[in-house]
Amino acid sequence: MPSSTEAEFNEGVAAIEAANAAKVAEEEAAAQERARLDCEALIAAGIPPETAARMSGYNPPHPTVGD
């Protein structure tokens, strides 16, 4: 059985890893939202949607099979 110090260390590492994963997910969501807004602006300016998506880096979510 690990000592309390080792257990505390492992809990701390797990908490840091969870916080890092949450931050990465938050940043990815923000980047996707910026790309979506850029894509919409390009479409509003007359750029075809497929080209606007490529130019903006927007990758819209795809529906899952069965939806």
MODELLER restraints for C-alpha pairs under 7 A, 6 or more apart:
rsr = mdl.restraints
at = mdl.atoms
rsr.add(forms.Gaussian(group=physical.xy_distance, feature=features.Distance(at['CA:32:A'], at['CA:58:A']), mean=6.50, stdev=0.5))
rsr.add(forms.Gaussian(group=physical.xy_distance, feature=features.Distance(at['CA:35:A'], at['CA:56:A']), mean=5.41, stdev=0.5))
rsr.add(forms.Gaussian(group=physical.xy_distance, feature=features.Distance(at['CA:35:A'], at['CA:57:A']), mean=5.92, stdev=0.5))
rsr.add(forms.Gaussian(group=physical.xy_distance, feature=features.Distance(at['CA:35:A'], at['CA:58:A']), mean=4.81, stdev=0.5))
rsr.add(forms.Gaussian(group=physical.xy_distance, feature=features.Distance(at['CA:36:A'], at['CA:58:A']), mean=5.48, stdev=0.5))
rsr.add(forms.Gaussian(group=physical.xy_distance, feature=features.Distance(at['CA:38:A'], at['CA:56:A']), mean=5.77, stdev=0.5))
rsr.add(forms.Gaussian(group=physical.xy_distance, feature=features.Distance(at['CA:39:A'], at['CA:52:A']), mean=5.21, stdev=0.5))
rsr.add(forms.Gaussian(group=physical.xy_distance, feature=features.Distance(at['CA:39:A'], at['CA:53:A']), mean=5.52, stdev=0.5))
rsr.add(forms.Gaussian(group=physical.xy_distance, feature=features.Distance(at['CA:39:A'], at['CA:56:A']), mean=5.39, stdev=0.5))
rsr.add(forms.Gaussian(group=physical.xy_distance, feature=features.Distance(at['CA:39:A'], at['CA:58:A']), mean=6.46, stdev=0.5))
rsr.add(forms.Gaussian(group=physical.xy_distance, feature=features.Distance(at['CA:42:A'], at['CA:52:A']), mean=5.55, stdev=0.5))
rsr.add(forms.Gaussian(group=physical.xy_distance, feature=features.Distance(at['CA:43:A'], at['CA:49:A']), mean=5.78, stdev=0.5))
rsr.add(forms.Gaussian(group=physical.xy_distance, feature=features.Distance(at['CA:43:A'], at['CA:52:A']), mean=6.12, stdev=0.5))
rsr.add(forms.Gaussian(group=physical.xy_distance, feature=features.Distance(at['CA:53:A'], at['CA:59:A']), mean=6.81, stdev=0.5))
